[in-house]
Amino acid sequence: MICEHLQPIEKIIQEKKIKEKYRGQAWSNNCREWVYYNCFIDAVSLSQRLDLDECVEIHKHLGTHDGSEYGFYCNEHHDGIMGYPPEMMKDKIIVK
């Protein structure tokens, strides 16, 4: 289960019935639960709209061989909610 700091974001995404691509421990032992969704998460817009805890930050990774992601990361629990980065958002669902 994703940490309480990221649950408001996950709730918004799930209410839109967006397909979950992956849920589990991604990357390394420093990651607890990461959830990937088939959408672009407008992290800037959501950050302005939601009262997120200070431990939540916007995360962006543009990989060359290991995938690309954009979303939110909780520094306290090491959880993440990710979608596609803005550079890959053509024809993707946008969550604001």
N, C-alpha and C positions, 0 to 999 in steps of 0.2 A: 504494500500500500504506500502510495506517495505521501511524503510528509505534509503536515498541516499547513506549512508555508506555501506550498504549491497547489494545494487542493482547490482554492478558488479559481485558479487558471484551468485546472483539469475539468472542473465542473462546467465551465463555459464551453470548453471544447466538446465534452460529452453531450451537453444539451444540443449541440449542433449535429450530433450523430456522425462525427468525423471518425473515419476508420483508424484504429490503432495499428501501427505497423510492428511495433516491438515493445515489450515491457520486460525489464530484467536488469541484471548487472552488466552495464556496458563498459567498454574500455579497460578498466583496471579495478583492483581491490579498493581504490579510493572512491569509487562510484558505488552507491547503494542501489537505488532503483531509478532507472531512467526509462521514460516513456517517449516513444516516437510516434507522431501522428502524421497522417497524409494531408498536410496543409501548410500554409505559411502562417506562423503566429506573429502578429504585429506586436512585438514585445514592447516597443516604445509606447504605442497607444494603450495597451493593457496596463503598463506601469503607471501611466498618468491617470487611468480610470480607477484602478484598484489600490487599496491601501495595503501594499505588500510590505512585509517585514524587511528590515535592513539587511538581513542575511541573504535575501534573494537578489540575484543580479542577472542582467542580460548576458547570454552566452552565445558566442558565434565561433564556428569552426568551419573553415573552407578547406577541406582536405583534398589531396591530390589522388591518393589511392585508398584512403580509409573513410571516405564518405564526408558529407557536409551536413551541418546542422545549425539551427538558430532557434533560440527559445530562452528558457529560464533555468538557472542553476541555484540550488540552495547550499550556501557555504556551511551551514550548520549540520545538515543531515546528508549532504553529498548526493541529493536527488536532482533529477533534471526532467524537464518537459521540453521536448524538441519537435520542431517541424523543419520545413525547408528554409534555407537562407533566402534573403530577398533576391539574390542573383538568380535563383532557380525557381522563382514563384510564378512564372508564366503558366497560365492554365491551371493554377492550384487554388484551392479553397483558402480564403483569407479569414482569419479569426482576429477580430478587433475587440 
